[in-house]
Amino acid sequence: MTDNRLLPVLPLDDDVVLPGMIVPLDLADTETRAAVESAQANTPAQASFPGIRSGTAAKAEVLIVPRVHGEYAGLGTIATVERIGRVPGGKTAVLLRGTRRAVVGRIADGPGAARWVHAEPATETTDDNSAKLATEYKSVVLAILQQRGGWQMIDAVQEVEDPSALADLAGNSSYLNTEQKLELLSALDVSARLEKALEWSREQLAELEVTDTIRKDVQEGMEKQQKEFLLRRQLEAIRKELGELDGTANDDDYRARVEAAELPDAVKKAALSEVDKLERTSDQSPEGGWIRTWLDTVLELPWNNRTTDVHDIAAAREILDADHAGLDDVKERIIEYLAVRKRRAESGLGPVGGRRSGAVLALAGPPGVGKTSLGESVAKAMGREFVRVALGGIRDEAEIRGHRRTYVGALPGRIVRAIKEAGSMNPVVLLDEIDKVGADYRGDPTAALLEVLDPEQNHTFRDHYLEVELDLSDVVFLATANALETIPGPLLDRMELVTLDGYTEHEKVTIARDHLLPRELDRAGLGKDDVTLTDDAFSRIAAEYTREAGVRNANRTIAKVLRKVATKVALDEAELPLTIDADGLETYLGRPRHLPESSLPASTQRTSTPGVATGLAVTGAGGDVLYIEASLADPESGSTGLSLTGQLGDVMKESVQIALSYLRSHGAELELPVGDLKDRGIHVHVPAGAVPKDGPSAGITMTTALASLLSGRVVRSDVAMTGEVSLTGRVLPIGGVKQKLLAAHRAGMKTVIIPQRNEPDLDDVPAEVLAQLDVHAVANVRDVLDIALAPATAPVAQAA
């Protein structure tokens, strides 16, 4: 067409028709019907509407103009009316074919109700690049059609050679929106039109390739899962048949075991997840064995098993008293715990904030006082299971929290294993030797114990191996220790401290008679009436042959006596039954090793020389006596100053200096010749030099030894003392009073001097011990010297 044409306008809302496109339009639309009827009216040879007609006469033409957001585009497409007819459903539609572009010109008059305009021809331009772009675009379109499976369209596209017609094929693309199609309609430069269509088609092709890859992966995964599901079902059926033959049909049915077990919800969910992994794991894979071990561990734990506590408080106290003599503090704490449990049970009260009423006690005391055996006795009194966990020498944090399952041979920690061994969630767990836990590059076990022993946290304890929460809030933890100094402060703060200071001589006799002797008789193959030891014999063993805070050496000594008896009976040197009294012990044990200082002749006693005083100290083995010696150098020797020996710590060295400074400043008041000290050296020594010693409690003992040296008055041999001294002569309080008084009693001391501010500690000392000791509570050094020093028997010059 070279001239302007007068054509009716067919506005098309939110869509674009490009040349070469064939589109059906509904004639129910008023504007569409008006445009088609006007075009037919202007074509003389065309049959009148309606009905389906075709012929060789000229076809009616309309100008399809896109109308986007109510605005008409400047370019349109001239389309011919190909056919009019009914579509399925009974509606009437017209089939239009786009032929060429046209510029919308001025408005004119024409027949019918349609709007008529002058359609001016739109001139398209091409260049040398158009053919190359057309070839490239055709390959992209063919690739898209192949991805979509449009095989019928492929042949039609291959027959198109004209670059402009190829570019207009994009109008049929469903992935282009109206704005993009409008850009293609407006692009009269064929190369520019092809570039736009090529860019958009490439994006669509890339998206289709990604979608196809995902679809293939999903399909392959689904096929693999379906195949695996069928194979596993067949494998289960085979295993079931084999299991019925050898009687192990239900052993490996972990899913049924998990479903049947009464597990907490979180634990059950984790267990079923592991069962799913196990079912997908090959029998040859080592992971299957690890999962089975984990499931066996979880299923063997007593998640909902709890023993019933004893509510007969009197009977529980009788059990504790029958098993152990003394140890009233521990017994009272356990009875209080049971009483509270009984009260809560009677009131119908449950756990508070998810935490049950467990207890964490630390039993601190010297060896042999019954800390470990007490745990089993406590469990029996409470009606609970008992488990002992030895912590001595542990250096790996995994021993407490367990190993992570990524490691070969991983196992749960000792706490989980203890619960599993006990078979209940509320056992009595004895953490033995908690003060001897070490630390190295593998971690600090004491840090892991912080959660275990914290009543505010242990209801959600998480073992690295299990990785599920374990409620430890109903467990009674008893931790034993000899020395509190080696326990970290935060860990000690989480435990309720109960100190076991040792047994009195009367308690040792009771333990030996009621517990040690029957046990050792059985071990020696002797009947209970074959050998009898009198109470005096037990008392002498405790006082003169062992002298310890506990009864471990006493037990060995009794065992030694019975072995000697068995030997004599075997050699026909003795006959059963046999009674051994205190005097008869020397036949089996020899002479005593520990004699009270006061029982020795006065000339051989350590304190028979001025400058020697008896102090009291606390060691890892309990309380003990400590002798302090002082001497003055001869003026002619030229020695001056202060010498300290005996492997003393810094605090103890300072105590000597404080004592000496006090005596120098108060020499006149105390009638001591301190003026000569400028020309004479002082040497202070504490025997047992191989043993490190430190602490402030030897202050008044140092002062007394130096005062005895300077005054020439000996210290009474039956006097022992403990207390810190200040520069002003005040006697300050110290710790370990009970252990020190028990040590003084064992050593045969009659008089003990303690700080006045330690008088409340005397309430913890057994009454039978206090009855045999003359305890003086003093406030200043002058009172100490008045009690401890005997009248002078030699001049001062000979005191050295």
Disulfide bonds with the S-S distance in Angstrom:
none
